[in-house]
Amino acid sequence: MSSTPEVPRESSNYRPGEPLRSWTSGEPIAPVDAELIILASESLASLRRLIDGDHLSDEDLIAFGRLNSDCVLRWYEPIVSLVREPQIDPEVITLLKASVPGLDS
């Protein structure tokens, strides 16, 4: 018998067949989760710049990476698409503006 602990085969947040939760699914906790995730990832100012169409810096892109990582860790879809240019689904923008202080116009 080896004294080395067995390495888990799955991460603690691996849920086979279960998709990430959508921000626009209507879950009543989603607005609260969005605010907490944005605060934890320190991405509020970067999100404001993205929503307002302002110039984004490398630090903003890093903030979006932290934000998206925190989203997935809490089993939500990433907020910002980083496939080409950073963008957010218009429905998600509406949710964020209604629920996150500092993003409302």
C-alpha positions in Angstrom: 0.0 0.0 0.0 1.4 3.4 -1.0 1.4 6.3 1.4 0.9 8.7 -1.4 -2.8 9.9 -1.4 -4.8 9.0 -4.5 -5.2 11.9 -6.9 -8.9 12.6 -7.5 -10.1 11.8 -11.0 -12.5 14.8 -11.2 -12.3 18.3 -9.9 -14.8 19.3 -7.2 -16.8 21.4 -9.6 -17.1 18.8 -12.4 -20.7 18.0 -13.1 -21.0 15.7 -16.1 -23.9 16.6 -18.4 -24.9 19.7 -16.4 -24.4 22.9 -18.3 -23.2 26.1 -16.7 -26.0 28.3 -15.4 -27.2 31.1 -17.6 -27.3 34.6 -16.2 -30.6 35.2 -17.9 -32.4 32.0 -16.7 -34.5 33.9 -14.2 -32.9 32.4 -11.1 -33.7 34.9 -8.3 -30.1 34.5 -6.9 -28.4 35.4 -10.2 -28.4 39.2 -9.6 -26.8 38.8 -6.2 -24.3 36.3 -7.5 -23.4 38.6 -10.3 -22.7 41.5 -7.9 -20.6 39.3 -5.6 -18.6 37.8 -8.4 -17.9 41.2 -9.9 -16.8 42.6 -6.6 -14.6 39.5 -5.8 -12.9 39.7 -9.2 -12.4 43.4 -8.9 -13.7 43.9 -12.4 -16.4 46.6 -11.9 -14.4 49.5 -13.5 -13.4 47.2 -16.5 -17.0 46.2 -17.0 -18.2 49.8 -16.9 -15.6 50.7 -19.6 -16.7 47.7 -21.8 -20.4 48.6 -21.5 -19.7 52.2 -22.2 -17.6 51.4 -25.3 -14.4 53.0 -23.8 -10.9 51.9 -24.7 -9.9 48.7 -22.9 -6.4 48.2 -21.5 -4.5 44.9 -20.9 -5.4 45.2 -17.2 -9.1 45.2 -18.3 -8.6 42.0 -20.2 -6.9 40.4 -17.2 -9.9 41.6 -15.0 -12.3 39.9 -17.5 -10.2 36.7 -17.2 -10.6 36.8 -13.4 -14.3 37.6 -13.7 -14.9 34.7 -16.1 -12.9 32.3 -13.9 -14.9 33.3 -10.9 -18.1 32.8 -12.9 -17.2 29.2 -13.9 -16.0 28.4 -10.3 -19.6 29.2 -9.2 -21.0 27.3 -12.1 -22.2 30.2 -14.2 -21.5 31.0 -17.8 -18.7 33.5 -18.3 -20.0 37.1 -18.4 -17.6 38.5 -21.0 -16.9 36.7 -24.3 -13.2 37.0 -25.1 -13.2 35.0 -28.3 -12.5 38.1 -30.5 -13.2 41.5 -29.1 -14.5 41.5 -25.5 -18.3 41.6 -25.6 -21.3 40.9 -23.3 -24.7 39.6 -24.3 -27.2 42.6 -24.3 -29.6 40.6 -22.0 -26.7 40.1 -19.5 -25.9 43.9 -19.7 -29.6 44.6 -18.7 -29.3 42.3 -15.7 -26.0 43.8 -14.6 -27.2 47.4 -14.9 -30.3 46.5 -12.9 -28.5 44.7 -10.1 -24.9 45.9 -9.8 -24.4 49.3 -8.2 -21.9 51.3 -10.3 -23.0 49.8 -13.6 -26.4 51.5 -13.9 -26.4 54.4 -16.3 
